[in-house]
Amino acid sequence: VGFITLLAILLHEIPHEVGDFAILLRSGFDRWKAAKAQLLTATGALVGAMTALLADSAKAAGDSTAWILPFTSGGFIYIALVTVVPDLLQETHAKESMKQLLCLCAGISCMYGVCMIH
């Protein structure tokens, strides 16, 4: 089970990180700055995972990792705002803009639904 989980994580994370790196390069980062940005967000996730694993209990893990989530999510929000939103604003076709807006609203609705269920 551990090996399969490791394989699944690698199959997910490697393309994800390569995609984030490509987005950063496309937005004007040079290779070194893009690599440093990726390393910084990955380090935040690694620190959060290690802190949770080393915590004495689930409550202690929640208390000690509360500062990590805003830091790592801020990195993702930054990438979205700097790279994806300007491309969306350059769309000239009304039909494509409506599809993008609909997908954005659907994503927000899904996140809201998960919050309400959880």
C-alpha positions in Angstrom: 0.0 0.0 0.0 2.9 2.4 0.8 4.6 1.7 -2.5 1.4 2.2 -4.5 0.7 5.5 -2.6 4.2 6.7 -3.3 3.8 5.8 -7.0 0.4 7.6 -7.2 1.9 10.7 -5.5 4.8 10.8 -7.9 2.6 10.3 -10.9 0.5 13.3 -9.7 3.2 15.6 -8.5 5.9 15.4 -11.2 3.5 16.6 -14.0 2.0 19.1 -11.6 5.4 20.6 -10.7 6.6 20.6 -14.3 3.3 22.4 -15.3 3.8 25.0 -12.5 7.4 25.5 -13.7 6.2 26.0 -17.3 3.6 28.6 -16.1 6.3 30.5 -14.2 8.6 30.5 -17.3 5.8 31.7 -19.5 5.0 34.5 -17.1 8.5 35.9 -17.4 10.5 34.2 -14.7 13.9 33.0 -15.7 14.8 29.4 -15.1 16.6 30.1 -11.8 13.9 32.2 -10.3 11.2 29.7 -11.4 13.2 26.9 -9.8 13.6 28.9 -6.6 9.8 29.7 -6.5 9.0 26.0 -7.0 11.5 25.0 -4.3 10.0 27.5 -1.9 6.5 26.2 -2.2 7.6 22.6 -2.1 9.6 23.3 1.1 6.5 24.7 2.7 4.5 21.6 1.9 7.4 19.4 3.2 7.7 21.3 6.4 4.0 21.0 7.0 4.0 17.3 6.4 7.0 16.7 8.7 5.4 18.9 11.4 2.2 17.0 11.2 4.0 13.6 11.4 6.1 14.7 14.3 3.1 16.1 16.3 2.0 14.2 19.4 -1.7 14.3 18.4 -4.1 15.5 15.7 -4.9 18.6 17.7 -1.2 19.4 18.2 -0.7 18.9 14.5 -3.4 21.3 13.7 -2.1 23.9 16.1 1.5 23.6 14.9 0.8 23.7 11.2 -1.8 26.5 11.1 0.8 29.0 9.8 1.9 26.7 6.9 -1.4 26.5 5.0 -1.7 30.3 4.3 2.0 30.4 3.2 1.7 27.5 0.7 -1.8 28.5 -0.5 -0.5 32.1 -1.0 2.1 30.7 -3.5 -0.6 29.0 -5.5 -2.8 32.1 -5.5 0.2 34.2 -6.6 0.8 31.8 -9.6 -2.8 32.0 -10.5 -3.1 35.8 -10.3 0.2 36.5 -12.1 -0.1 34.0 -14.9 -3.6 32.6 -15.5 -5.8 35.7 -14.9 -4.0 38.0 -17.4 -4.5 35.3 -20.1 -8.2 35.1 -19.2 -8.5 38.9 -19.5 -7.1 38.9 -23.0 -9.9 36.7 -24.3 -11.8 38.5 -27.1 -14.6 35.9 -27.8 -17.6 36.4 -25.6 -18.5 32.6 -25.7 -15.1 31.6 -24.4 -15.2 34.2 -21.7 -18.6 32.9 -20.6 -17.2 29.3 -20.5 -14.3 30.5 -18.4 -16.5 32.4 -16.0 -18.8 29.4 -15.7 -15.9 27.1 -14.9 -14.6 29.6 -12.3 -18.0 29.8 -10.6 -18.3 26.0 -10.7 -14.9 25.7 -9.0 -15.8 28.1 -6.3 -19.1 26.3 -5.9 -17.3 23.0 -5.5 -15.0 24.4 -2.8 -18.0 25.9 -1.0 -19.7 22.5 -1.1 -16.7 20.7 0.3 -16.5 23.3 3.1 -20.2 22.8 3.9 -19.9 19.0 3.9 -16.7 18.8 5.8 
